[in-house]
Amino acid sequence: MQGFFKWSGLVVFGMVVLVVAGHCVSRWIPMPTEDEKALAWLDAPRPLAGTNGFAALWSLPFDIRVADAERLMKEETVRLRALPLWSGEGAAPVHTSPLETYPRLDDTADDKTLCKAGQPHCLAQVRARLQELTPVMASRAAITARIAVLDDYGHFRSPFPARPDTPIPSYRPLMQGLVAHAYTFARGDREAGLRGVCRMGSIARKLVASGDILVGGLVGASLMDASGALFVDMLAELPGDHPLPDACTGVFEPDGAMAAGICTAMAGEARYIADGFRALNVAGAESSWHRKVVADLFLDQRKTIARGARRHAWFCGAQADVLIRADTPLGRDAPLSGGWTFSCLANAIGCILDNIAAPSLAGYAERFQDAEARLRLVAAWRWLREAHDDARPVAQRIAAWQQLHPEGRAIRVSADGKGLAIDLFHDTQASTFTLPLPSRSAAPPAP
């Protein structure tokens, strides 16, 4: 019996030695070269042209001068940098935005009479409710004017520190602004309506190109989708040779800006996650001793950040670029997670966190691909509208256009023969997107 306990003790001791040795080797093993490059990519400067309009965007729903909002933004940035993060123990602190002391300009209620993002035929819905919308639009004149000013800025990038309670702008008023331009057009001021919707498309482009957190880029892509659809609604009621305002020049061209937003959005999101993870790690070091011991044993901050950065950096790499140029769904080849490697033995918490967050990135990237494809469809629709004297069947005409513009999503005549359609990669809400065929001689309805 004594021999049994002796050998059992030796086996247990040997296993402990192996585990400790494995843990030490796992922690000391150097990061792969690919991860080192991802960290360098993460910290590379990304300058932007033009003036930063984040203060105007952040304060959009409030009755405050932009100069005052910029002052509050600087003060809030300093306050947040000095404010300790909540460690998870005790009641969560409640923080109130300094903007809340100013009156709101937007209607926070869910108004069922207004068009929602992604809904088709916004112009027709607004025209059917003109009288009902008149007081609503009058009450939103101030915020509509503030939205228009956003187009005067070059980009929108948050100066706030990355942390779970960082202030995020309310993007809802942007979609409400589209309704205001549809209302203006339907009331008879077609030039102002066109200028307004083109300005919204320009703002969408700047949101996508800003490289802020991912949600900002996605809002920009959604705003471009909605703006492009409303632009087509308006053009459908105008003659093919109707001149467009200067504000519309190049806004709805499929020039690759939406697809380029994949890399900029992923870079901004990766930096936000990395900075937030560093801040959380600092907060965790000040928490209870047992949490600190577990983190010291099973969390390697630098390796965890590198794993996440490598996943995000893939969308800026050569393989993703080839797929984007070929208009192939990125979800087919994008890395879903970092998987499990030997280094995870000493970084189990980091590997678990990284693998949980991983699967959603490809779907987000495909939304930018779909936004680019929608702009391609708008361009084809405009070409059909302007060539109204072409007597060939629509299928032949759209095939000829695609021969001239071969790169991008395939366009077809819809099954009912009444529209142009494309397939969508990110098909959680709809698998196709369709625009009604332009009439050969459009006559604008009476206001």
N, C-alpha and C positions, 0 to 999 in steps of 0.2 A: 504493500500500500504506500509505504514511504517512497518507493521508487516511482510509483505512478504520479504522486504529487510533485516529485522532483522533476520528472520529465514534462509534466503539464506546466509547471512553473517556467521551465526553460522555453517551452513552445510559446507561452504567452509573452515572455520576455523578448524572445526573438521576433515575434510579430510586432511588438511595440517598437523595437529597434528599427524594423523594416519600415513601419509607418512613419516614424520620426525621420528616418533617413530619406524616405521618399518625399516627405513634406519639405525637407530642407532642400533637396535637389530641385524639386518643383519650384520653390521660391527663388532659388539662385539661378535657375536656367534663364539665359538671356531671351529677350523677346525676339520673335522672327523679324527679319528685315522688313517684311511687308507691314508689320505693325509699327515699326520705327518710322517708316515713310508716312504712314497714316497719321502719326502724331505730328510730324513736321507739316503735313498738309493741313491738319487741324489748326495749328497755330500760325499759319501763313497769313499775312495781312491781306485784306480784301477791300481796297478803297473803292468808293463810289463817287460818281460825278454829281454835282449839284448840291443843293441845300437839303439838309435832313429835315423832313416835315413830320417827324414822329410826334412832336408836341402838339401840332395841329390835329393829327389823327387821334391821339390819346384823349384830347379834350373836346373832340368833335361833338358829343351830345350835350355839352354844357355851354352856358352863356358866359363865356370868359374870353378875354382877348388872348390872342396867341402869345403875345409877349409875356403876359402874366402866366400863361400855361407853361412857357419855357422856364420861367423862374421857378414855378412849383415843381417842374420835372427835375430840375437840378437839385432842389432841396430834397425831394423824395429820393433821388438817387443816393445822395449822401446819407440820408436816414436809413435806407435799406442796407447800405453797405456796413453800417455800424450796428444794425439790429441783429442780435443773435437768432439763429434759426431755431425753430421749435424742435426739440429732441424727441418728441413723441411721448414724453412723460407729463402728466398733469393735463389740465385743460388747454386746448389750443388757443393761442392769443388771437384776438380780433383786431384787425387793422382796417382803418377807414381811409379811403382815398381823400386827399385834400380837395379834389374836384367836387366832392359831394356837398361842399358848402355853397356851391353855385347852382342856380336854377338849371333844370334840364330843358333842353330844346326839343328832344325827340319824344315820341309817344311810346312808352315802354309796354303798353298793352298790346296783345296779339290781335291786330285789327284784321278781321276776316275779309274785309272788302278789298284789301290790297293784294297785288300780285306777289307771289313768293318766288324766291330764287329757284330756278329750274323749271318753273311752270311755263308752258308754251302760250303763245298768243296773248302776251301781256297787254299789247295795245288794244286788242279787241275787248279784253276784260275791263280796261280803264274806260274805254269809250262807252261801254254799256252802263257805267256807273258815274258818269260825269257830274251830275248834280249831287250825288251822294259824296263825291270826293272833293267838291269845291271847298267846303270849310276845312277839310283835312289838309288839303294842299296849302291853304292860306295859313294855317297854323304851323306848317313846316317850311315856310318860306325862308326863315332864318337859317335853319340847318341845311337846307338845299344850297343856300349861298355859301355856307362854310364848306360844304363838300366840294363845290366848284373850285374853291381856293386851293384845295389839295393838289390840283394839277399844276400849280405853280412851283411845287417842290420837285427835287430830283429823285429822292428816294425816301424810304421810311425805315429807319433802323433804331431799335430800342437801346437807350443807354442804361436801362435798369440792370442791376446785377441778376444773374441767373439763380433763381431760388423758387421753391414751390409757390410762394405768395407774390411773385413778381407781377406788377400790373400789366394787364393785356388790354389793348384797346377794344372797344365795342365796335364790331364791324357791321352790325345790323343796319345802322343808318345809311350805309352805302347802297344796300339793296332797296331801301325806301327811296333813295334818290332817283333810281331808275324809274320808279312809278311817277315821280314828279315830271320827268322829261316825257314820259308817255302821255301824261295829262296835258302838258303844254302842246305837244304835237296834235293830240286829238282835239284840242280847243281851237286849232287853226294856225298857231304859230309854228309852222313846220321847220323853219330855219333854226329857231331857238331849240326845238326838240331834238333836231339832228345834232346841233352843236353840243347839247347836253349829253346825249348818249355817247358821242365820240369822246367827250371829255372823260366820261366814266370808263371807257375802254382804255384811255391813256393812263388813268389812275391805276387800273388793273395791271397794266404792263409794269408800272413802277413798283407795285406791291410784289409782283412775281420776281422782279430783278433785284429787289432790295437785299435778299439773302438774310432776312431776319429769321425768326423761328418759323417752323414749317407751317403753322396755322396761317400766318400772314400770306405766304405764297399760295396756299390752297384757296384762301379767300380771294386772292387776286385772280386765280384761274377760274373760280366760280363766277366772279364778277365779269370776267371777260366772256364767259359762256352766255350769261344773261344779257350783257350789253350787245353782243353780236346777234343774238336772237331778236332783240328789240330793234336793232339797226335794220335787220332784214324786214321786220314788220313794217317799219317806216318806209323803206325803199319800195316795198311792194305796192304802196299807194301813190307812188310818184312815177312820172315818165322815165324811161330808161336813160334819157340824156339830161336829166335834172342835175344841175351843178351842186356839188357838195361843199359844205363849209370847209375852210382851211383846217379847222380842228380835226377833220376826219382823215386827213392825209396820212396814209400808212398805218392807221390805228388797227384796222381789221385785216391786215395783210398776214398771210401765213409765212412769216419770215424766220421762224425758228425761235422766237422769243419765249413762247410758252414751254417748248421742249428744253430750252436752255435753263429755264427755271428749276428743272430737276436738280441740277448740280448746285445752283446757288442756294436753293431751299435746304438741300441735304447738308451743305456746308454750314449754314446758319444753325440748323437744328443740332448738328453734331457738336458745335461749339457751345450751344446753350446747354445741352445735356452734360458735356464735360465740365463746364463751369459749375453747373448745379450739383454735379456729383462731388466735385471738390469741396463745395460749400457744405454739403451734407456730411462729408467725411470729417470736416472740421467740427461740425456740431456734434457728431457722434463721439469724437474724442473727449468731449466735455460731459458726456452722459455717464451712466452708471458703469462701475468697473467691469461687470461681467459682459456688458455689451462691447466694451473696449477690448477685452481679451479675445472675444469671438472675432471681432473685426481684425485684430492684429494677426490672428492665426489663419483666417480664411478669407481675407479680402486684400487684394493688391490693387491699390487705386490706379497706379499708372498702367498696369496691364489691362485692367477693366476698361479704362478710357480708350486704350489703344484698340481693343477688340471692337468697341462701338464705333470708333473713328474709321476703322478698316471697312466696316459694313457700310457706313455712309459714304466713304471715299470711293467705293466701287462705282457709285452712280456718276462720278466725275472721271472715271477711268476709260481706257481705250475700249474695253469690251462693251461697256454701256454705250459709248459713243457710236460704235458700229450698229448696235441694236436700235438706237434712237434714229440714226440716219436711215436705217432700213424699215423704220416704223414697225418694229417687232415688240410685242409686249415684254416689258422688262421683268415681269413676274416669272417668266420661264427660266431665266438664268440668274436672277439676283440672288445673292447669298441670303438664305433665310435666317441663319444664325452662325455664330462662331463655332458651334458644336462643342464637343468635349475633348480636351487635349490633356496631356500630362500636366501642363501648368495649372490646370483647374484644381489639382489636388490641394494646392496652397492658395487657391483663389476661387473656392467653391461658390461663395456668395456672389462674386463678380460674374462668374460664368452663368449662374442661375438668372441674375438680373439681366444680363445681356441676351440670353436665349429667350426670356419672356418678351422683351421689347422688340425682338428682331422681325417677326413675320409681317408686320404691318407696313414696312417701308415700301415694298414693291407696289402695293396697291395705291399708295399715295403718289408714287412716281407715275403710275399709269394715268392718273387723273390729269397730270400735266400733258402727257401724250395725247389724251383725248381732247384737251383744250386746243392743242395745236391742230388736231384733225378737224375740229369744228370750224376753226378759222379757214382751213383749206376748203371746207364745204361752203362757207360763206363766199369765198373768192370764186368758186365755180358757179354758185348761184348768181353772183353779180355779173359774171361773164355771160351767162344765159340771158339774163335780163337786158343787158346792153346790146346783145346780138339778136334782138327780137325779130329781125327780118329774115333770119335763117330758117328755111322751110324744112330742114331735115328733121327726122324724128329725134326726140330728146335723147334717147339712148345713144344714137350716133353722135350727137353734138357733145354730150358729156364724155364719150369715149375719145373724141378728138381733143377735148381740153386736157384730158389726162395724159394723152400722148405728148402734149406740149409741156405738161407739168407732171412728170412721172414719179417724182419722189413724194411719198405721203400715203395716207389712208385711201383705200379704194372707194370710189363713189359709184353708186348705182341708182337706177330709178327704183323707187319703192314698189312694193308688190301691188299696190292699188293704182300705180301709174300716175299718182297725183303729187309726188314729191321726190326729192333727192335724199338718199339715205347713206349713212356710214355705220359700220359696226363699232361699238365701244369696247375698249379693253377693260375698263373698270365698270363692270356691268351690275353693280349691286342694286341700282335703282332702275336702270333700263339697259337693254342690250344694244339698242340702236338709237341714232339721233337723226331726225328727219326735218327737212325744210320744205314747205310747199313750193311747187313749181311757180316761177314768176309768170304773171300773165303777159300776153304779148302786147297789150296796150292798157296799162294800168290807169285808172281814173280815181283820184282821191275822193273819198266819201265827203259829204258835206259835214262841216264841224257842228 
